[in-house]
C-alpha cells in the first residue's frame, strides 16, 4: 500500500449534554478499526489545531483524501519537499502559526520538516530507513471554549 503524509484539521464532534471533543479529520475516511478497510494511519498534533498524518492506504483512498479541501498532501520527492512546492506550503504553515523564518531555515528534508512541525508536541522517531514513528511527547493541553465553540490551547 502506498504511504503519504498529509496535514489536516481536527474535527469538533458534539456530544449531547457534554463538551465536544476533537477527532483527527482522517477518521472521516479511515474508521477507528482500520483493519476493516486495510488502511492505517498515525497522527502527530501540530500548531493551528492541525495534525500531521502518515497514511498507508489503497491508491483509491489516497485519491479520495486528496480531493478533500481540508487535507494538504506533503509532496516528498527523494525524501524532501521539491523547491516548486515550498512557497504554497510555507503560506499554509504560516496560517497554522509557524514563522516564515523558521520554515525558510529548515532543510525541507522529511525528518527536519517533521521535527519542526511537531516540536514539543510529539517526538518523531526515525528508523534510519526513511520511516518514522510518531510518539507522544510533551503535548499541550486544550480546552473547549464554549463562547467561541472551538478548542483552544491551554496557556502554560
Secondary structure, DSSP 8 states (H G I E B T S, - for coil): -EEEEEEEEEEEEEETTEEEEEEEGGGGTS-SSGGGTT-EEEEEE-STTEEEEEEEE-HHHHHHHHHSTT-EEE-EETTEE-HHHHHHHHHHHHHHT--HHHHHTS--BHHHHHHHHHTTTEEEEE-SSS-EEEEE-S---EEEETTTTEEEE---
